[in-house]
């Protein structure tokens, strides 16, 4: 039986971290389906320009996802301009790499605040707005690093594991309310965030467009989980039941143990990471 798609025309979606990469690609995929999109980013002026590039009927503004007041005020502005929010895509994120014992306190705090606290803030605010209306969907961008711990990215992986757990818990909290939660778990994506990282054997890099389309389809069909590429869902499940020592050997055999550490191009990473800490 064919899946029934949700009508999306004239609905309202918020995308954080919306000025580039996955966020902008998602905004474009949603706008192409007739969704009124609000782009939120730390660079509010750029968000306004990116929203204008989508055409008429969209919105852009500044939001600091780590600050509940900033996030709430942004959502108030979106609803005042576009109407009640139907979908919230918690996409804003950073990836700061290095051995955990060499990681600065600033890097640790920044990663946790943006990747985890920011997603918790957005999820909580969306729940408060959507539950009384009995409809809506929250989409949290995790990662396949939320299922496998990669050396060199311990704090990053910890935050993504946290997002996966958040989605699991909140999905059950919202059961029967009409509000859904989607956990999005992409593999490596060619964005600024992934600049200079290595590549495991047999792993295909995704384009932001592919992820944006996957997110839009998750909204259309009410999916609780999105694995990108889809085949990775079936690869991860069998390995999860293996003993840790076997999982570690597999990680090494495919070169995945060096993706966020030994195979990293430091010159490419340094430029991105300096901006991510601003």
Order of alpha helices (4+ residues) and beta strands (2+ residues): beta-alpha-beta-alpha-beta-alpha-beta-alpha-alpha-beta-alpha-beta-alpha-beta-alpha-alpha-alpha
